[in-house]
């Protein structure tokens, strides 16, 4: 699903060049749940943004879902992103004036689906995350855990191949975080999605099948988690 060769990415900060990814080599299988870990500045979120087509590499190869992301841009990249990737953010990023149903249906406005079809798809996505009874609630009427469930429904409503989650439990209490992680595991298992999750929490990382450790913009190691070993994955 993801093949990285010699991937490099730098940013300018205060007149200095900050190298975040430095010749990274990495392969990730389709249909697997990966956790990305490493110290601050190791390149986790940068890698997530590159895989999701939100940013472009400076050098190297980046193939995701059969597409060379280093060679497409503009409207083509935007359409590829809409078709293949669902995003889950730490801060939920729901639109306050829209209901849960309207937030989830938002990505579908870029598709040829009719209004009634968009509504049906959004209701189904809310059902997948156990939030169908909150379809007409606005974000301020929901708990943090419920907001993140709605955000996950929004990420899967277009049936993407890949779900990218950047610290999805970072703003949640322990119980809510556990419920969100259970949901990601369930979606991975039932829908066979490829999931990349950035996290600083080793307990959260153990819900994945493999942990990818990054260090100074390069691959440290990849290890299977107890979950994967118990399942024989």
Backbone as CSV, one residue per row, in Angstrom:
resi,resn,N_x,N_y,N_z,CA_x,CA_y,CA_z,C_x,C_y,C_z
1,UNK,0.820,-1.209,0.000,0.000,0.000,0.000,0.857,1.265,0.000
2,UNK,1.949,1.259,0.781,2.817,2.436,0.885,4.262,2.002,0.689
3,UNK,4.964,2.646,-0.261,6.377,2.342,-0.497,7.150,3.650,-0.544
4,UNK,8.108,3.768,0.350,8.916,4.983,0.498,10.373,4.637,0.226
5,UNK,11.011,5.429,-0.630,12.427,5.206,-0.938,13.157,6.550,-0.930
6,UNK,14.122,6.677,-0.018,14.953,7.881,0.026,14.153,9.156,0.239
7,UNK,13.078,9.074,1.011,12.169,10.214,1.180,12.783,11.277,2.084
8,UNK,12.786,12.505,1.603,13.336,13.623,2.375,12.353,14.794,2.361
9,UNK,12.304,15.491,3.503,11.463,16.676,3.614,12.083,17.640,4.609
10,UNK,12.228,18.895,4.180,12.796,19.941,5.029,11.879,21.151,5.033
11,UNK,12.016,21.953,6.097,11.254,23.194,6.207,12.208,24.321,6.589
12,UNK,11.826,25.526,6.214,12.589,26.705,6.610,11.993,27.284,7.885
13,UNK,12.832,27.501,8.870,12.369,28.071,10.137,13.410,29.049,10.656
14,UNK,13.021,30.322,10.728,13.925,31.339,11.260,15.225,31.453,10.493
15,UNK,15.174,31.291,9.178,16.388,31.381,8.371,17.208,30.112,8.347
16,UNK,16.778,29.074,9.073,17.493,27.805,9.092,16.693,26.739,8.357
17,UNK,17.405,25.764,7.831,16.758,24.628,7.190,16.628,23.494,8.197
18,UNK,15.379,23.079,8.457,15.115,22.004,9.406,14.762,20.744,8.624
19,UNK,15.643,19.757,8.661,15.402,18.490,7.970,14.598,17.578,8.875
20,UNK,13.380,17.231,8.425,12.480,16.413,9.245,12.543,14.950,8.833
21,UNK,12.539,14.679,7.536,12.738,13.329,7.030,14.008,13.312,6.194
22,UNK,14.854,12.322,6.439,16.187,12.329,5.862,16.487,10.976,5.217
23,UNK,16.050,10.817,3.963,16.329,9.582,3.235,15.600,8.374,3.787
24,UNK,14.339,8.551,4.185,13.561,7.477,4.812,13.216,6.386,3.809
25,UNK,13.418,5.130,4.218,13.010,3.959,3.450,12.019,3.150,4.289
26,UNK,10.869,2.795,3.684,9.818,2.151,4.468,8.790,1.531,3.534
27,UNK,8.273,0.361,3.935,7.164,-0.248,3.221,6.082,-0.638,4.219
28,UNK,4.816,-0.414,3.835,3.676,-0.767,4.679,2.675,-1.562,3.859
29,UNK,2.183,-2.647,4.436,1.280,-3.541,3.735,-0.148,-3.008,3.755
30,UNK,-0.902,-3.359,2.730,-2.321,-3.012,2.682,-3.080,-3.783,3.749
31,UNK,-4.095,-3.149,4.325,-4.961,-3.810,5.284,-4.353,-4.044,6.643
32,UNK,-3.286,-3.309,6.977,-2.631,-3.483,8.272,-2.754,-2.195,9.090
33,UNK,-2.746,-2.321,10.399,-2.879,-1.216,11.337,-1.489,-0.915,11.897
34,UNK,-0.974,0.277,11.548,0.360,0.695,11.986,0.253,1.860,12.973
35,UNK,1.106,1.842,13.984,1.292,2.992,14.868,2.656,3.598,14.569
36,UNK,2.707,4.917,14.426,3.967,5.629,14.211,4.383,6.275,15.518
37,UNK,5.583,5.940,15.991,6.079,6.475,17.251,7.480,7.049,17.066
38,UNK,7.877,7.885,18.008,9.200,8.480,17.977,9.185,9.788,18.739
39,UNK,10.346,10.312,19.093,10.407,11.581,19.829,9.892,12.737,18.992
40,UNK,9.594,13.834,19.656,9.161,15.034,18.932,10.219,15.425,17.902
41,UNK,9.765,15.762,16.703,10.693,16.135,15.643,11.237,14.974,14.849
42,UNK,10.743,13.751,15.125,11.272,12.581,14.413,10.653,12.409,13.040
43,UNK,9.583,13.166,12.736,9.008,13.117,11.398,7.690,12.379,11.289
44,UNK,7.064,12.043,12.413,5.835,11.238,12.375,4.705,11.953,11.630
45,UNK,4.374,13.151,12.089,3.272,13.877,11.466,3.618,14.296,10.046
46,UNK,4.877,14.630,9.808,5.304,14.973,8.441,5.084,13.795,7.503
47,UNK,5.444,12.593,7.944,5.228,11.410,7.124,3.739,11.197,6.877
48,UNK,2.927,11.389,7.900,1.484,11.231,7.753,0.941,12.209,6.710
49,UNK,1.399,13.456,6.784,0.928,14.471,5.833,1.364,14.163,4.402
50,UNK,2.560,13.616,4.252,3.034,13.249,2.918,2.242,12.076,2.356
51,UNK,1.998,11.067,3.181,1.232,9.903,2.742,-0.187,10.310,2.358
52,UNK,-0.741,11.304,3.083,-2.086,11.759,2.796,-2.185,12.783,1.686
53,UNK,-1.083,13.147,1.096,-1.113,14.122,0.011,-1.363,15.540,0.463
54,UNK,-1.157,15.821,1.758,-1.309,17.179,2.260,-0.043,18.000,2.070
55,UNK,1.061,17.318,1.845,2.344,17.974,1.607,3.089,17.172,0.561
56,UNK,4.145,17.749,0.022,4.897,17.094,-1.044,6.346,16.879,-0.620
57,UNK,6.935,15.747,-1.006,8.328,15.482,-0.634,9.295,16.371,-1.398
58,UNK,10.458,16.607,-0.788,11.521,17.331,-1.481,12.312,16.402,-2.401
59,UNK,12.458,15.153,-1.966,13.226,14.182,-2.749,12.766,12.780,-2.366
60,UNK,13.067,11.828,-3.245,12.726,10.436,-2.980,11.431,10.016,-3.631
61,UNK,11.091,8.746,-3.443,9.881,8.167,-4.017,8.843,7.947,-2.931
62,UNK,7.586,8.225,-3.286,6.478,8.012,-2.359,5.296,7.463,-3.153
63,UNK,5.128,6.153,-3.101,4.010,5.496,-3.770,2.968,5.113,-2.726
64,UNK,1.730,5.565,-2.925,0.632,5.259,-2.015,-0.562,4.810,-2.845
65,UNK,-1.070,3.634,-2.538,-2.223,3.078,-3.264,-1.995,3.110,-4.773
66,UNK,-0.774,2.789,-5.180,-0.459,2.678,-6.591,-0.142,3.976,-7.302
67,UNK,-0.136,5.099,-6.572,0.113,6.405,-7.184,1.423,6.981,-6.693
68,UNK,2.205,7.548,-7.605,3.442,8.235,-7.248,3.082,9.666,-6.861
69,UNK,3.005,9.938,-5.557,2.526,11.240,-5.085,3.525,12.364,-5.362
70,UNK,4.747,12.011,-5.631,5.722,13.045,-5.962,5.548,13.613,-7.345
71,UNK,4.698,12.978,-8.164,4.562,13.398,-9.561,3.182,13.941,-9.908
72,UNK,2.302,14.060,-8.912,0.991,14.650,-9.178,0.772,15.817,-8.222
73,UNK,-0.062,16.737,-8.619,-0.306,17.919,-7.786,-1.639,18.536,-8.172
74,UNK,-1.979,19.613,-7.493,-3.172,20.374,-7.841,-4.445,19.575,-7.728
75,UNK,-5.316,19.740,-8.718,-6.634,19.115,-8.694,-6.546,17.592,-8.741
76,UNK,-5.537,17.061,-9.428,-5.387,15.605,-9.511,-5.063,15.031,-8.143
77,UNK,-4.154,15.696,-7.421,-3.793,15.242,-6.080,-4.988,15.377,-5.136
78,UNK,-5.729,16.467,-5.242,-6.899,16.678,-4.385,-7.939,15.588,-4.611
79,UNK,-8.154,15.208,-5.862,-9.126,14.155,-6.154,-8.633,12.810,-5.660
80,UNK,-7.328,12.544,-5.841,-6.765,11.295,-5.321,-6.957,11.215,-3.812
81,UNK,-6.687,12.316,-3.129,-6.827,12.365,-1.668,-8.280,12.103,-1.255
82,UNK,-9.221,12.735,-1.953,-10.636,12.558,-1.631,-11.089,11.121,-1.848
83,UNK,-10.514,10.459,-2.847,-10.919,9.091,-3.173,-10.278,8.035,-2.280
84,UNK,-9.100,8.329,-1.734,-8.308,7.260,-1.112,-7.999,7.411,0.366
85,UNK,-8.160,8.610,0.920,-7.672,8.862,2.283,-8.752,9.475,3.155
86,UNK,-8.855,8.963,4.394,-9.689,9.571,5.418,-8.808,10.050,6.556
87,UNK,-9.063,11.257,7.068,-8.221,11.861,8.097,-8.960,11.953,9.434
88,UNK,-8.227,11.641,10.513,-8.737,11.825,11.873,-7.695,12.643,12.628
89,UNK,-8.116,13.774,13.212,-7.189,14.683,13.865,-7.391,14.697,15.376
90,UNK,-6.365,15.125,16.086,-6.446,15.207,17.541,-7.566,16.148,17.980
91,UNK,-7.716,17.271,17.274,-8.684,18.281,17.677,-10.058,18.117,17.059
92,UNK,-10.362,16.968,16.481,-11.664,16.606,15.919,-11.965,17.365,14.616
93,UNK,-11.793,18.717,14.620,-12.000,19.542,13.419,-13.410,19.446,12.846
94,UNK,-14.404,19.320,13.722,-15.791,19.374,13.281,-16.221,20.831,13.141
95,UNK,-17.151,21.091,12.236,-17.662,22.442,12.031,-18.780,22.694,13.040
96,UNK,-18.621,23.680,13.923,-19.545,23.845,15.052,-21.000,24.072,14.665
97,UNK,-21.261,24.747,13.543,-22.638,25.091,13.184,-23.353,23.959,12.448
98,UNK,-22.644,22.882,12.138,-23.248,21.749,11.447,-23.557,20.628,12.421
99,UNK,-24.595,19.860,12.134,-24.905,18.683,12.939,-23.883,17.582,12.657
100,UNK,-23.937,16.535,13.475,-23.057,15.393,13.239,-23.279,14.831,11.836
101,UNK,-24.536,14.707,11.443,-24.856,14.186,10.119,-24.289,15.075,9.017
102,UNK,-24.424,16.370,9.165,-23.925,17.301,8.159,-22.403,17.299,8.107
103,UNK,-21.741,17.177,9.256,-20.282,17.098,9.285,-19.795,15.858,8.551
104,UNK,-20.451,14.730,8.786,-20.027,13.477,8.165,-20.281,13.504,6.661
105,UNK,-21.375,14.137,6.252,-21.720,14.180,4.826,-20.855,15.149,4.040
106,UNK,-20.128,16.025,4.739,-19.389,17.085,4.056,-18.431,16.584,2.978
107,UNK,-17.614,15.541,3.231,-16.697,15.080,2.170,-17.417,14.579,0.922
108,UNK,-18.672,14.204,1.074,-19.420,13.650,-0.054,-19.912,14.723,-1.014
109,UNK,-19.789,15.995,-0.633,-20.202,17.066,-1.548,-19.298,17.126,-2.778
110,UNK,-18.127,16.500,-2.704,-17.205,16.468,-3.834,-17.475,15.288,-4.764
111,UNK,-18.507,14.507,-4.447,-18.844,13.328,-5.245,-20.105,13.600,-6.056
112,UNK,-20.409,12.749,-7.047,-21.632,12.934,-7.834,-22.896,12.421,-7.148
113,UNK,-22.812,12.014,-5.884,-23.978,11.487,-5.183,-25.047,12.565,-5.011
114,UNK,-26.294,12.146,-5.046,-27.394,13.068,-4.791,-27.461,13.401,-3.306
115,UNK,-28.267,14.399,-2.963,-28.398,14.805,-1.561,-28.924,13.655,-0.703
116,UNK,-29.905,12.927,-1.214,-30.453,11.804,-0.447,-29.438,10.680,-0.309
117,UNK,-28.625,10.453,-1.338,-27.581,9.430,-1.252,-26.504,9.837,-0.261
118,UNK,-26.133,11.116,-0.255,-25.139,11.589,0.719,-25.657,11.402,2.148
119,UNK,-26.901,11.702,2.359,-27.501,11.532,3.676,-27.475,10.055,4.099
120,UNK,-27.827,9.168,3.175,-27.847,7.736,3.491,-26.447,7.227,3.822
121,UNK,-25.459,7.662,3.052,-24.083,7.250,3.320,-23.617,7.775,4.684
122,UNK,-23.954,9.025,4.991,-23.534,9.621,6.256,-24.200,8.921,7.437
123,UNK,-25.474,8.591,7.309,-26.170,7.870,8.375,-25.546,6.492,8.597
124,UNK,-25.170,5.834,7.504,-24.528,4.523,7.637,-23.183,4.651,8.355
125,UNK,-22.408,5.682,8.016,-21.115,5.885,8.675,-21.307,6.166,10.159
126,UNK,-22.316,6.956,10.510,-22.600,7.212,11.926,-23.014,5.927,12.640
127,UNK,-23.737,5.077,11.945,-24.121,3.793,12.535,-22.899,2.919,12.794
128,UNK,-21.933,2.964,11.884,-20.713,2.173,12.058,-19.975,2.541,13.336
129,UNK,-20.045,3.817,13.726,-19.308,4.272,14.917,-20.222,4.412,16.131
130,UNK,-21.458,3.927,16.019,-22.373,3.951,17.144,-22.903,5.323,17.503
131,UNK,-23.020,6.219,16.517,-23.462,7.587,16.788,-24.719,7.965,16.013
132,UNK,-25.451,6.962,15.524,-26.642,7.271,14.741,-27.695,8.023,15.559
133,UNK,-27.733,7.802,16.883,-28.728,8.488,17.711,-28.329,9.930,18.036
134,UNK,-27.139,10.340,17.597,-26.691,11.723,17.800,-26.564,12.466,16.469
135,UNK,-27.223,11.950,15.436,-27.056,12.487,14.085,-27.400,13.966,13.998
136,UNK,-28.358,14.428,14.781,-28.811,15.808,14.661,-28.289,16.707,15.785
137,UNK,-27.301,16.215,16.535,-26.639,17.018,17.561,-25.474,17.773,16.941
138,UNK,-25.231,18.973,17.423,-24.064,19.751,17.016,-22.896,19.411,17.941
139,UNK,-21.656,19.711,17.506,-20.481,19.338,18.299,-20.533,19.778,19.764
140,UNK,-21.045,20.967,20.045,-21.069,21.447,21.433,-22.003,20.624,22.318
141,UNK,-22.868,19.826,21.707,-23.791,18.973,22.441,-23.221,17.567,22.653
142,UNK,-21.997,17.349,22.217,-21.364,16.037,22.298,-20.163,16.074,23.233
143,UNK,-19.839,14.924,23.819,-18.605,14.798,24.590,-17.420,14.703,23.634
144,UNK,-16.209,14.822,24.185,-15.023,14.707,23.341,-14.950,13.371,22.626
145,UNK,-15.255,12.301,23.348,-15.223,10.983,22.727,-16.248,10.845,21.623
146,UNK,-17.433,11.436,21.838,-18.464,11.396,20.805,-18.056,12.218,19.584
147,UNK,-17.426,13.369,19.822,-16.945,14.173,18.702,-15.937,13.394,17.861
148,UNK,-15.037,12.671,18.541,-14.038,11.921,17.780,-14.677,10.776,17.016
149,UNK,-15.727,10.181,17.556,-16.452,9.145,16.819,-17.074,9.724,15.540
150,UNK,-17.657,10.916,15.665,-18.214,11.577,14.480,-17.100,11.868,13.474
151,UNK,-15.938,12.307,13.976,-14.803,12.583,13.086,-14.342,11.312,12.366
152,UNK,-14.391,10.188,13.056,-14.014,8.921,12.424,-15.048,8.525,11.372
153,UNK,-16.329,8.764,11.681,-17.372,8.505,10.686,-17.133,9.343,9.438
154,UNK,-16.754,10.603,9.632,-16.451,11.478,8.491,-15.267,10.925,7.692
155,UNK,-14.291,10.333,8.384,-13.106,9.801,7.704,-13.428,8.577,6.861
156,UNK,-14.435,7.785,7.261,-14.713,6.533,6.537,-15.884,6.652,5.568
157,UNK,-16.583,7.795,5.563,-17.814,7.894,4.781,-17.575,7.746,3.283
158,UNK,-16.402,8.092,2.803,-16.091,7.952,1.376,-15.490,6.585,1.039
159,UNK,-15.437,5.703,2.042,-14.859,4.365,1.867,-13.422,4.428,1.360
160,UNK,-12.539,5.157,2.067,-11.148,5.291,1.613,-10.359,4.014,1.858
161,UNK,-9.250,3.881,1.141,-8.369,2.736,1.372,-7.547,2.906,2.640
162,UNK,-7.225,4.158,2.972,-6.307,4.453,4.073,-6.960,5.422,5.043
163,UNK,-6.797,5.154,6.346,-7.203,6.086,7.389,-5.940,6.575,8.088
164,UNK,-5.751,7.895,8.119,-4.606,8.510,8.778,-5.100,9.210,10.035
165,UNK,-4.565,8.818,11.187,-5.013,9.355,12.471,-3.829,9.974,13.206
166,UNK,-3.901,11.277,13.447,-2.812,12.004,14.111,-3.190,12.265,15.562
167,UNK,-2.610,11.485,16.476,-2.899,11.584,17.916,-4.413,11.607,18.166
168,UNK,-5.155,10.596,17.694,-6.618,10.651,17.786,-7.165,10.610,19.201
169,UNK,-6.345,10.192,20.179,-6.814,10.133,21.567,-6.148,11.196,22.443
170,UNK,-5.389,12.099,21.828,-4.602,13.061,22.592,-5.411,14.004,23.454
171,UNK,-6.658,14.322,23.046,-7.494,15.257,23.793,-8.596,14.559,24.585
172,UNK,-8.465,13.248,24.789,-9.533,12.481,25.428,-9.089,11.918,26.776
173,UNK,-10.064,11.703,27.664,-9.767,11.026,28.919,-9.540,9.545,28.639
174,UNK,-9.103,8.815,29.660,-8.691,7.430,29.439,-9.826,6.560,28.910
175,UNK,-11.014,6.691,29.497,-12.134,5.855,29.061,-12.527,6.164,27.616
176,UNK,-12.627,7.452,27.290,-12.990,7.838,25.929,-11.920,7.409,24.941
177,UNK,-10.660,7.546,25.345,-9.561,7.127,24.473,-9.649,5.637,24.181
178,UNK,-9.934,4.846,25.202,-10.063,3.410,25.006,-11.176,3.054,24.049
179,UNK,-12.299,3.771,24.141,-13.426,3.518,23.250,-13.076,3.868,21.805
180,UNK,-12.360,4.979,21.614,-11.964,5.373,20.267,-10.982,4.361,19.676
181,UNK,-10.049,3.885,20.469,-9.096,2.883,19.992,-9.803,1.567,19.663
182,UNK,-10.775,1.183,20.506,-11.573,-0.010,20.203,-12.265,0.133,18.854
183,UNK,-12.773,1.343,18.604,-13.473,1.596,17.345,-12.525,1.480,16.160
184,UNK,-11.323,2.040,16.279,-10.356,1.938,15.181,-9.987,0.481,14.904
185,UNK,-9.805,-0.289,15.966,-9.497,-1.712,15.786,-10.656,-2.414,15.081
186,UNK,-11.888,-2.082,15.486,-13.061,-2.692,14.874,-13.168,-2.341,13.388
187,UNK,-12.963,-1.065,13.057,-13.037,-0.655,11.654,-11.945,-1.328,10.831
188,UNK,-10.760,-1.437,11.422,-9.667,-2.115,10.725,-10.019,-3.570,10.450
189,UNK,-10.560,-4.215,11.460,-10.892,-5.641,11.327,-12.069,-5.869,10.383
190,UNK,-13.136,-5.080,10.541,-14.363,-5.333,9.789,-14.320,-4.787,8.363
191,UNK,-13.628,-3.659,8.164,-13.616,-3.021,6.850,-12.293,-3.199,6.112
192,UNK,-11.311,-3.839,6.773,-10.015,-4.137,6.148,-9.313,-2.864,5.674
193,UNK,-9.372,-1.814,6.501,-8.715,-0.564,6.156,-7.244,-0.592,6.565
194,UNK,-6.405,0.082,5.787,-5.028,0.350,6.197,-5.061,1.588,7.085
195,UNK,-4.530,1.461,8.303,-4.568,2.572,9.255,-3.149,2.934,9.673
196,UNK,-2.843,4.223,9.610,-1.595,4.764,10.157,-1.979,5.730,11.269
197,UNK,-1.512,5.461,12.466,-1.859,6.274,13.626,-0.602,6.800,14.310
198,UNK,-0.460,8.116,14.352,0.617,8.735,15.116,0.197,8.796,16.575
199,UNK,1.059,8.357,17.477,0.749,8.422,18.898,2.032,8.489,19.716
200,UNK,1.935,9.158,20.876,3.019,9.135,21.849,2.750,8.098,22.944
201,UNK,1.554,7.524,22.946,1.101,6.638,24.019,1.401,5.184,23.672
202,UNK,2.288,4.530,24.414,2.616,3.138,24.098,1.427,2.197,24.248
203,UNK,0.491,2.524,25.162,-0.703,1.682,25.321,-1.598,1.791,24.093
204,UNK,-1.709,2.995,23.535,-2.467,3.171,22.292,-1.786,2.439,21.150
205,UNK,-0.467,2.519,21.086,0.274,1.881,19.994,0.084,0.370,19.989
206,UNK,-0.118,-0.221,21.155,-0.288,-1.667,21.225,-1.602,-2.141,20.620
207,UNK,-2.531,-1.214,20.334,-3.767,-1.600,19.650,-3.509,-1.840,18.165
208,UNK,-2.403,-1.317,17.661,-2.045,-1.556,16.267,-1.470,-2.957,16.111
209,UNK,-1.149,-3.331,14.884,-0.488,-4.611,14.630,1.027,-4.462,14.580
210,UNK,1.488,-3.319,14.091,2.925,-3.053,13.993,3.210,-1.635,14.457
211,UNK,4.348,-1.461,15.115,4.790,-0.139,15.545,6.004,0.250,14.725
212,UNK,5.906,1.390,14.042,7.010,1.925,13.251,7.681,3.017,14.079
213,UNK,8.937,2.792,14.444,9.683,3.758,15.248,10.526,4.631,14.326
214,UNK,10.304,5.938,14.402,11.109,6.889,13.640,12.070,7.602,14.581
215,UNK,13.251,7.918,14.064,14.261,8.604,14.864,15.077,9.510,13.942
216,UNK,15.007,10.814,14.201,15.758,11.807,13.422,15.494,11.680,11.923
217,UNK,14.223,11.455,11.596,13.832,11.423,10.198,14.143,10.150,9.455
218,UNK,14.568,9.119,10.188,14.886,7.847,9.554,14.180,6.723,10.305
219,UNK,14.097,5.564,9.655,13.458,4.419,10.277,14.364,3.819,11.337
220,UNK,13.820,3.717,12.555,14.547,3.037,13.615,14.333,1.533,13.524
221,UNK,13.086,1.119,13.749,12.757,-0.301,13.645,11.243,-0.438,13.507
222,UNK,10.815,-1.622,13.073,9.402,-1.977,13.031,9.224,-3.236,13.869
223,UNK,8.261,-3.194,14.783,8.030,-4.357,15.636,6.548,-4.706,15.664
224,UNK,6.249,-6.004,15.719,4.875,-6.440,15.881,4.450,-6.275,17.322
225,UNK,3.174,-5.961,17.524,2.645,-5.749,18.864,2.133,-7.075,19.441
226,UNK,1.883,-7.106,20.751,1.288,-8.315,21.346,-0.029,-8.705,20.693
227,UNK,-0.801,-7.707,20.238,-2.062,-8.002,19.547,-1.802,-8.816,18.282
228,UNK,-0.825,-8.380,17.492,-0.527,-9.070,16.248,0.066,-10.460,16.518
229,UNK,0.929,-10.563,17.512,1.558,-11.840,17.821,0.534,-12.844,18.334
230,UNK,-0.434,-12.350,19.133,-1.466,-13.246,19.656,-2.372,-13.755,18.544
231,UNK,-2.577,-12.902,17.535,-3.441,-13.286,16.417,-2.685,-14.028,15.327
232,UNK,-1.363,-14.078,15.456,-0.561,-14.712,14.429,-0.448,-13.929,13.158
233,UNK,-0.620,-12.601,13.242,-0.558,-11.739,12.050,0.883,-11.562,11.573
